[in-house]
């Protein structure tokens, strides 16, 4: 019962954070959710949950990254592959090395291997927090895509390096050659496990499709198991489970797996993962807040040699600024090298400004993956003594996460203002062209049906229906404003059609309610027809908003 109550309170906190964010408009959603978690845990009688880090990665991070990867813009990721891989792997190694050295200098009592492990777990970024801080429409699309792609991959690379550094701290020995081979195996094994999981799930869906009238919910349940199966398969062979979940999400939409879902199952799956991603994102920050009071109450002695307040705060500020500076240096150098390679190989260049690079540096916010990783540090060393630097690492990780969120909340909105000017028009143009192409293909296919005719020359039923649909598609083509119809006329036609459609749908709803009240139809019939009307209404709203 306590577990159920705890889960219920977490969900209520996530829901409550939405109106609170609207009430306190200047406070970003992640900070509100962290504050709610801290409020739930701060009193002595509050909630003090203990979640195993491996279970945390399985239940929260794996499905969340899978959902993000499924919806990820694959075309843009391929185009931006160089900066994404540079940040997801190169910057992780760069941060681990130099941040580890800086941390060892700031906290001399922390052993160097532990400092490297802590620096590695500080590498994963949280693009979701950035999206909660600033409106995506105000940030350049390329920057958002790079941040999201980096966040998908550097969770895996950072946690793998963290695992090796922690093992070195425990054993006191480290082999670069063995660590490199183990890293490559973890990456290759994670990719293979993700692909294998997709193949197995695709086979299972294909098997289900052979049976008639299979409930779409059953197909959704198979898809729901995919990230967990990929994660567990990779972890079984000591590969990267996080990377396996990401690979499964990236490939499931590009294979026949998604095509084997029925229309109802696809809609259910999309709705399920959208809702789950919303819930997990909020829950992560609430759980982060739940951990904070216990972390803040006990400042490790290694951080208060000179002053109980200013010394730990100073170390947190110095460490956060160091991470932002390292990120800015890496981005600047990587862009300079990329331009040289582009000129030599005559590839497509990626245009950036100093302001964009600075925004990309501040946008590398750390989140729940960092805290989950640092909490997985061993409590005891192999000889039974306390693991050196563990309490200091946990305290500093919480401080860096909070401070970076505050810096991003204050600095990012004015920094990105105006950077995305004109990108909305380009996206609208692409949407319009795609709609025109699809509509013209539909007209061509229907015209081939309409021209068949009957055996005696009389019009068939299919021909009559096809001609009516052709007229509908031609009207839609005119509304797309492809240059043949004046923009003002297209807007007027769109508004008139939308208003009349809403009027017709409202009349249908009133008629259905009347039939239900008079007992001429039962609740099952009413709910089924009302659901159809809702779908029509949603489609109408979507098209109206995109024209």
Legacy VTK file of the C-alpha trace (Angstrom):
# vtk DataFile Version 3.0
C-alpha trace
ASCII
DATASET POLYDATA
POINTS 547 float
0.000 0.000 0.000
2.855 2.401 0.775
4.346 1.851 -2.675
1.000 2.529 -4.357
0.517 5.673 -2.249
4.005 6.868 -3.173
3.358 6.335 -6.902
0.009 8.123 -6.639
1.636 11.117 -4.930
4.343 11.251 -7.619
1.693 11.380 -10.342
-0.235 14.063 -8.454
2.963 16.113 -8.083
3.617 15.912 -11.835
0.049 17.045 -12.554
0.220 19.849 -9.961
3.463 21.162 -11.461
1.658 22.210 -14.649
-0.706 24.843 -13.150
2.016 25.958 -10.724
4.321 26.663 -13.669
1.584 28.758 -15.271
1.100 30.568 -11.952
4.819 31.305 -11.476
5.606 32.087 -15.091
9.241 33.011 -14.579
10.062 29.664 -12.909
10.718 26.811 -15.385
8.849 23.533 -15.072
11.864 21.402 -13.941
12.607 23.717 -11.016
8.945 23.668 -9.939
8.954 19.864 -10.028
12.218 19.687 -8.052
10.748 22.081 -5.484
7.639 19.908 -5.155
9.805 16.847 -4.589
11.878 18.653 -1.978
8.711 19.825 -0.219
7.483 16.234 -0.052
10.753 15.017 1.458
11.941 17.848 3.677
9.878 17.168 6.824
11.035 14.351 9.052
7.823 12.452 8.268
8.126 13.063 4.540
8.956 10.629 1.770
12.514 9.332 1.634
12.531 6.740 -1.164
15.526 4.615 -2.021
15.607 3.424 -5.617
18.305 1.123 -6.901
20.220 2.932 -9.689
20.050 -0.065 -12.055
16.292 -0.321 -11.487
16.044 3.441 -12.002
17.787 3.169 -15.389
15.533 0.286 -16.415
12.192 1.755 -15.317
12.769 5.420 -16.177
15.717 6.119 -18.465
15.296 3.194 -20.905
11.625 3.856 -21.840
12.146 7.623 -21.839
15.099 7.465 -24.246
13.221 4.924 -26.375
10.240 7.278 -26.691
12.497 10.235 -27.553
14.412 8.156 -30.116
11.205 6.916 -31.763
10.028 10.497 -32.321
13.499 11.776 -33.230
13.978 13.480 -36.633
16.189 10.865 -38.306
16.875 12.941 -41.426
18.213 15.835 -39.377
20.260 13.472 -37.227
21.944 12.064 -40.333
22.670 15.568 -41.594
24.025 16.646 -38.199
25.841 13.368 -37.504
29.290 14.990 -37.153
28.417 17.465 -34.355
26.166 14.952 -32.577
28.849 12.256 -32.435
31.484 14.846 -31.555
29.495 15.944 -28.503
28.174 12.513 -27.545
31.579 10.810 -27.536
34.421 13.298 -28.005
33.123 15.821 -25.483
32.424 13.046 -22.959
36.094 11.933 -23.049
37.248 15.577 -22.972
35.013 16.379 -19.996
36.009 13.240 -18.110
39.710 14.048 -18.424
39.836 17.774 -17.691
36.874 18.011 -15.317
38.307 15.070 -13.369
41.655 16.869 -13.027
39.903 20.109 -12.003
37.799 18.294 -9.407
40.863 16.582 -7.935
42.506 20.008 -7.648
39.396 21.541 -6.013
38.908 18.591 -3.627
42.363 17.050 -3.007
40.941 14.407 -0.652
38.989 12.860 -3.545
41.164 10.206 -5.267
41.881 10.813 -8.943
40.038 7.661 -10.182
36.947 8.711 -8.214
37.250 12.227 -9.661
37.350 10.764 -13.174
34.319 8.578 -12.407
32.426 11.601 -11.112
33.418 13.678 -14.152
32.187 10.886 -16.444
28.786 10.741 -14.766
28.579 14.546 -15.060
28.839 14.236 -18.857
25.248 13.172 -19.778
23.043 16.130 -20.697
19.296 16.577 -20.385
17.685 18.093 -23.500
14.217 17.705 -21.962
15.082 20.227 -19.264
16.181 22.695 -21.950
12.880 22.238 -23.789
11.065 23.000 -20.535
13.091 26.151 -19.971
12.776 27.738 -23.428
10.208 27.436 -26.162
11.466 25.135 -28.909
10.192 27.572 -31.521
12.614 30.231 -30.228
15.677 27.966 -30.536
17.299 27.194 -33.917
16.153 23.789 -35.166
19.709 22.578 -35.768
20.705 23.436 -32.198
17.692 21.583 -30.772
18.392 18.545 -32.952
22.062 18.481 -31.924
21.177 18.771 -28.224
18.560 16.020 -28.465
20.830 13.713 -30.462
23.694 14.328 -28.046
21.436 13.596 -25.055
20.320 10.284 -26.570
23.882 9.020 -27.004
25.992 10.589 -24.264
23.938 8.907 -21.542
25.374 5.619 -22.781
28.956 6.826 -23.331
29.115 8.678 -20.016
27.742 5.768 -17.994
30.091 3.264 -19.669
33.161 5.403 -18.854
31.786 5.908 -15.343
31.590 2.133 -14.905
35.234 1.669 -15.935
36.483 4.528 -13.749
34.575 3.168 -10.750
36.108 -0.281 -11.286
39.568 1.341 -11.437
38.869 3.165 -8.160
37.837 -0.118 -6.510
40.691 -2.261 -7.774
43.424 0.370 -7.919
44.481 -0.735 -11.423
43.617 0.527 -14.892
44.532 -0.668 -18.384
43.817 1.741 -21.228
43.900 -1.085 -23.777
41.441 -3.264 -21.845
39.196 -0.299 -21.095
39.143 0.675 -24.778
38.210 -2.840 -25.841
35.532 -3.025 -23.140
34.139 0.352 -24.258
33.927 -0.791 -27.877
32.261 -4.025 -26.774
29.736 -2.115 -24.647
28.845 0.130 -27.605
28.743 -2.695 -30.184
26.835 -4.959 -27.799
24.300 -2.230 -27.060
23.709 -1.617 -30.770
23.380 -5.345 -31.461
20.987 -5.861 -28.525
18.775 -2.988 -29.694
18.609 -4.333 -33.252
17.958 -7.882 -32.010
15.116 -6.689 -29.787
13.506 -4.895 -32.741
13.781 -8.038 -34.887
12.171 -10.186 -32.175
9.347 -7.698 -31.600
8.790 -7.400 -35.361
8.530 -11.180 -35.570
6.060 -11.236 -32.658
3.871 -8.570 -34.302
3.991 -10.456 -37.590
2.879 -13.604 -35.772
-0.004 -11.740 -34.110
-1.086 -10.319 -37.481
-1.766 -13.860 -38.748
-4.685 -14.157 -36.336
-7.940 -12.392 -37.135
-9.368 -9.707 -34.870
-6.346 -9.321 -32.643
-6.985 -6.485 -30.190
-4.808 -3.421 -30.929
-4.028 -3.283 -27.198
-2.129 -6.579 -27.564
0.060 -5.077 -30.286
0.731 -2.013 -28.121
1.773 -4.246 -25.225
4.360 -5.927 -27.464
5.785 -2.522 -28.446
5.726 -1.463 -24.779
8.065 -4.332 -23.891
10.638 -3.347 -26.541
12.841 -0.871 -24.577
12.914 -3.109 -21.502
13.804 -6.184 -23.557
16.589 -4.283 -25.350
17.973 -2.917 -22.064
17.950 -6.269 -20.273
19.438 -8.115 -23.255
22.363 -5.685 -23.387
22.953 -5.668 -19.641
22.963 -9.478 -19.604
26.132 -9.492 -21.728
27.575 -6.433 -19.873
26.914 -4.079 -22.782
25.208 -0.676 -22.658
21.508 -1.140 -21.933
20.854 2.572 -22.362
22.348 2.539 -25.865
20.304 -0.584 -26.706
17.074 1.244 -25.802
18.114 4.234 -27.939
18.967 2.037 -30.943
15.636 0.223 -30.600
13.790 3.550 -30.644
15.734 4.880 -33.631
15.174 1.756 -35.725
11.623 0.757 -34.809
10.098 3.540 -36.903
12.374 2.872 -39.893
11.690 -0.857 -40.131
8.600 -2.901 -40.890
7.872 -3.119 -37.170
5.788 0.053 -37.086
4.124 -0.851 -40.407
2.848 -4.109 -38.917
0.747 -2.192 -36.401
-2.876 -1.611 -37.300
-4.083 1.974 -37.528
-5.780 1.707 -34.130
-2.696 0.117 -32.577
-0.414 2.809 -33.998
-2.619 5.577 -32.593
-2.752 3.833 -29.215
1.023 3.303 -29.194
1.714 6.927 -30.091
-0.670 8.176 -27.389
0.783 5.750 -24.839
4.413 6.771 -25.395
3.523 10.467 -25.472
1.750 10.206 -22.123
4.468 7.988 -20.629
7.237 10.373 -21.711
5.340 13.282 -20.124
4.886 11.333 -16.872
8.465 10.029 -16.693
10.025 13.416 -17.442
8.080 15.014 -14.628
8.667 12.109 -12.264
12.432 12.281 -12.799
12.603 15.846 -11.548
10.229 15.162 -8.630
12.424 12.206 -7.605
15.465 14.473 -7.898
13.786 16.873 -5.491
12.999 14.023 -3.106
16.715 13.217 -2.862
17.866 16.795 -2.268
16.994 17.416 1.418
18.926 14.350 2.625
21.905 15.346 0.436
21.927 18.986 1.509
21.516 18.266 5.249
24.865 16.503 5.497
27.667 18.416 3.805
30.715 16.111 3.557
33.626 17.157 5.834
35.984 17.195 2.824
34.078 20.226 1.473
34.053 22.364 4.641
37.728 22.678 5.607
37.678 26.475 5.622
33.988 27.450 5.762
30.782 25.473 6.208
28.849 27.465 3.538
31.081 29.387 1.145
33.548 26.594 0.458
31.013 24.005 -0.811
29.118 26.696 -2.720
32.348 27.941 -4.259
33.334 24.434 -5.366
29.897 23.895 -6.952
30.094 27.234 -8.794
33.666 26.563 -9.948
32.794 23.053 -11.110
29.712 24.216 -13.028
31.585 27.053 -14.737
34.386 24.621 -15.571
31.917 22.286 -17.283
30.362 25.151 -19.274
33.820 26.412 -20.297
34.967 22.933 -21.362
31.810 22.570 -23.415
32.329 25.953 -25.097
35.985 25.194 -25.875
35.134 21.796 -27.351
32.305 23.209 -29.509
34.514 26.040 -30.773
37.464 23.800 -31.620
35.238 21.098 -33.137
33.517 23.641 -35.391
36.872 25.031 -36.541
38.138 21.530 -37.381
34.843 20.678 -39.053
35.105 23.703 -41.325
38.592 22.671 -42.385
37.374 19.142 -43.154
34.331 20.480 -45.004
36.495 22.677 -47.217
38.855 19.807 -47.989
36.154 17.202 -48.680
33.614 19.680 -50.123
30.878 18.636 -47.732
27.844 20.654 -46.667
28.942 23.199 -44.025
27.055 23.838 -40.778
26.706 27.563 -40.123
27.019 28.786 -36.521
27.692 32.024 -34.692
29.448 32.786 -31.421
26.047 33.399 -29.867
24.814 29.965 -30.999
27.941 28.301 -29.588
27.482 30.069 -26.262
23.802 29.035 -26.181
24.812 25.446 -26.948
27.285 25.558 -24.053
24.750 26.782 -21.499
22.116 24.375 -22.860
24.147 21.334 -21.718
22.037 21.064 -18.550
22.625 18.019 -16.358
19.705 15.990 -15.036
18.447 12.801 -13.445
20.867 10.449 -15.247
23.769 12.198 -13.514
22.186 11.834 -10.083
21.217 8.196 -10.703
24.745 7.412 -11.815
26.478 9.063 -8.886
24.118 7.359 -6.421
25.277 4.024 -7.853
28.816 4.603 -6.526
29.717 1.744 -4.147
29.155 2.406 -0.462
32.146 0.300 0.573
35.521 -0.390 -1.002
36.836 -3.943 -1.475
38.554 -3.877 1.927
35.311 -2.931 3.709
36.229 0.722 4.270
33.922 3.537 3.087
34.274 4.262 -0.625
36.426 7.429 -0.836
34.716 10.614 -1.972
31.243 9.106 -2.418
29.375 11.605 -0.212
31.251 14.544 -1.726
30.461 13.347 -5.267
26.734 13.006 -4.507
26.599 16.445 -2.868
28.456 18.127 -5.741
26.335 16.384 -8.394
23.124 17.691 -6.817
24.619 21.174 -6.570
25.786 21.211 -10.211
22.375 20.025 -11.456
20.529 22.747 -9.546
22.957 25.556 -10.353
23.067 24.704 -14.060
19.256 24.687 -14.194
19.217 28.143 -12.627
21.890 29.461 -15.024
20.042 28.058 -18.038
16.712 29.429 -16.792
18.150 32.926 -16.487
20.587 32.983 -19.400
19.067 30.888 -22.197
15.795 32.759 -22.950
17.460 36.130 -23.713
20.406 34.419 -25.396
18.318 32.488 -27.951
15.853 35.305 -28.583
15.804 36.019 -32.311
18.128 33.157 -33.270
15.304 31.124 -34.811
13.880 33.925 -36.950
12.563 32.565 -40.235
12.783 28.866 -39.409
9.008 28.588 -38.954
8.421 29.673 -42.540
10.862 27.051 -43.839
9.107 24.300 -41.873
5.686 25.467 -43.096
6.960 25.403 -46.682
8.229 21.849 -46.260
4.906 20.765 -44.758
2.975 22.385 -47.592
5.109 20.748 -50.277
4.717 17.337 -48.656
0.952 17.771 -48.441
0.778 18.860 -52.082
2.765 15.807 -53.192
0.572 13.445 -51.151
-2.643 15.085 -52.371
-1.562 14.950 -56.013
-0.695 11.252 -55.610
-4.169 10.599 -54.165
-5.845 12.455 -57.060
-3.834 10.491 -59.631
-4.756 7.176 -58.022
-8.465 8.095 -57.815
-8.508 9.311 -61.418
-7.263 5.905 -62.557
-10.230 4.357 -60.731
-12.687 6.907 -62.152
-11.563 6.269 -65.748
-12.154 2.522 -65.626
-15.934 2.622 -65.971
-18.261 -0.351 -66.106
-18.373 -3.147 -68.648
-21.373 -1.595 -70.439
-19.974 1.895 -70.289
-22.132 2.900 -67.328
-20.564 4.509 -64.314
-19.778 2.100 -61.489
-20.237 2.802 -57.783
-16.448 3.067 -57.338
-16.291 5.555 -60.189
-18.975 7.767 -58.690
-17.348 7.696 -55.252
-13.923 8.366 -56.760
-15.181 11.457 -58.571
-16.597 12.818 -55.321
-13.306 12.220 -53.500
-11.361 13.837 -56.354
-13.387 17.003 -55.883
-12.572 16.962 -52.156
-8.862 16.485 -52.821
-8.828 19.266 -55.426
-10.379 21.647 -52.915
-7.714 20.621 -50.388
-5.036 21.242 -53.014
-6.345 24.755 -53.534
-6.239 25.412 -49.791
-2.579 24.392 -49.633
-1.654 27.610 -51.441
0.878 26.216 -53.864
1.151 29.476 -55.725
-1.962 28.986 -57.867
-4.352 30.295 -55.222
-3.807 33.714 -53.589
-2.789 33.384 -49.955
-5.635 35.566 -48.662
-8.241 33.518 -50.545
-6.777 30.269 -49.210
-6.927 31.561 -45.631
-10.552 32.664 -46.051
-11.530 29.305 -47.534
-9.736 27.459 -44.744
-11.462 29.458 -42.017
-14.864 29.040 -43.613
-14.394 25.279 -44.007
-13.170 24.969 -40.410
-16.117 26.935 -39.027
-18.661 24.924 -41.006
-17.011 21.655 -39.986
-17.241 22.624 -36.297
-20.912 23.525 -36.782
-21.636 20.174 -38.416
-19.764 18.231 -35.719
-21.621 20.101 -32.977
-24.934 19.201 -34.616
-23.904 15.538 -34.772
-23.003 15.529 -31.075
-26.342 17.097 -30.105
-28.224 14.537 -32.187
-26.323 11.656 -30.571
-27.009 13.017 -27.061
-30.702 13.270 -27.936
-30.788 9.660 -29.104
-29.042 8.571 -25.899
-31.455 10.484 -23.655
-34.479 9.010 -25.458
-33.042 5.512 -25.067
-32.851 4.901 -28.823
-29.133 4.009 -28.566
-27.125 2.565 -25.680
-23.944 3.923 -24.093
-21.659 1.657 -26.125
-23.059 2.986 -29.407
-22.895 6.579 -28.165
-19.274 6.229 -26.995
-18.164 4.624 -30.278
-19.756 7.353 -32.424
-18.609 10.139 -30.084
-15.052 8.798 -30.382
-15.289 9.021 -34.173
-16.421 12.640 -33.900
-13.497 13.434 -31.610
-11.062 11.989 -34.163
-12.632 14.092 -36.932
-12.414 17.172 -34.713
-8.749 16.531 -33.851
-7.845 16.061 -37.516
-9.658 19.266 -38.409
-7.859 21.226 -35.684
-4.491 19.799 -36.766
-4.978 20.755 -40.387
-6.239 24.213 -39.453
-3.169 24.846 -37.315
-0.737 23.694 -39.981
-2.064 25.625 -42.962
LINES 1 548
547 0 1 2 3 4 5 6 7 8 9 10 11 12 13 14 15 16 17 18 19 20 21 22 23 24 25 26 27 28 29 30 31 32 33 34 35 36 37 38 39 40 41 42 43 44 45 46 47 48 49 50 51 52 53 54 55 56 57 58 59 60 61 62 63 64 65 66 67 68 69 70 71 72 73 74 75 76 77 78 79 80 81 82 83 84 85 86 87 88 89 90 91 92 93 94 95 96 97 98 99 100 101 102 103 104 105 106 107 108 109 110 111 112 113 114 115 116 117 118 119 120 121 122 123 124 125 126 127 128 129 130 131 132 133 134 135 136 137 138 139 140 141 142 143 144 145 146 147 148 149 150 151 152 153 154 155 156 157 158 159 160 161 162 163 164 165 166 167 168 169 170 171 172 173 174 175 176 177 178 179 180 181 182 183 184 185 186 187 188 189 190 191 192 193 194 195 196 197 198 199 200 201 202 203 204 205 206 207 208 209 210 211 212 213 214 215 216 217 218 219 220 221 222 223 224 225 226 227 228 229 230 231 232 233 234 235 236 237 238 239 240 241 242 243 244 245 246 247 248 249 250 251 252 253 254 255 256 257 258 259 260 261 262 263 264 265 266 267 268 269 270 271 272 273 274 275 276 277 278 279 280 281 282 283 284 285 286 287 288 289 290 291 292 293 294 295 296 297 298 299 300 301 302 303 304 305 306 307 308 309 310 311 312 313 314 315 316 317 318 319 320 321 322 323 324 325 326 327 328 329 330 331 332 333 334 335 336 337 338 339 340 341 342 343 344 345 346 347 348 349 350 351 352 353 354 355 356 357 358 359 360 361 362 363 364 365 366 367 368 369 370 371 372 373 374 375 376 377 378 379 380 381 382 383 384 385 386 387 388 389 390 391 392 393 394 395 396 397 398 399 400 401 402 403 404 405 406 407 408 409 410 411 412 413 414 415 416 417 418 419 420 421 422 423 424 425 426 427 428 429 430 431 432 433 434 435 436 437 438 439 440 441 442 443 444 445 446 447 448 449 450 451 452 453 454 455 456 457 458 459 460 461 462 463 464 465 466 467 468 469 470 471 472 473 474 475 476 477 478 479 480 481 482 483 484 485 486 487 488 489 490 491 492 493 494 495 496 497 498 499 500 501 502 503 504 505 506 507 508 509 510 511 512 513 514 515 516 517 518 519 520 521 522 523 524 525 526 527 528 529 530 531 532 533 534 535 536 537 538 539 540 541 542 543 544 545 546
